[in-house]
Amino acid sequence: MTRWIAFLRAINVGKRIVKMDALRETFESLGFNDVATFIASGNVFFETTARDSGRLEQRIERNLKESLGYTVDTFLRSPAEIDAVAKYEPFPAADIDADGARLYVGFVRAAPAAASVRRLNELRSDIDDLHVHGREVWWLSRVPMSKTPVSGASIEKALGAAMTMRNITTIRRLAAKHPPD
């Protein structure tokens, strides 16, 4: 069996409310084992014999669209990948630990092309710093989200790709809860 963590975009945002029991049932209906959710923001752990993350993402997205009635972009990572993300240090610790700083990780399907990274870097400022490492986009904001010109939408636009974001604290908790084999 292969363990996966699914990061679902736009779950329990706005009027799109999904009960975690219903989300678990949806994943179980796909034949996945040991399905568990983590906080109500669209993080789902599961096991399956399938190893192709791209096909799994498509399968989950089709099933979620049928059951929820709207598209839910899905981004899969293995526990080892999440462990690596949790340990990665894209910015100096002093910047991350500074009063008011917030660090987010954005998950995309594929490593962004050079042109996308250049567009993303145009969003950088004294308030916001951005960094790409593999299939993750790191966003360090030195102010609350409501006070920065950067947003998840502006990052997606620069990348030209769908993305879902999580706070680094959530990522570290996920990595601790489901360590790699």
Secondary structure, DSSP 8 states (H G I E B T S, - for coil): -EEEEEEETTTTBTTB---HHHHHHHHHTTT-EEEEE-GGGTEEEEEES---HHHHHHHHHHHHHHHHSS---EEEE-HHHHHHHHH---S-HHHHHSTT-EEEEEE-SS---HHHHHHHHTT--SSEEEEEETTEEEEEESS-GGG-S--HHHHHHHHTS--EEEEHHHHHHHHHHS---
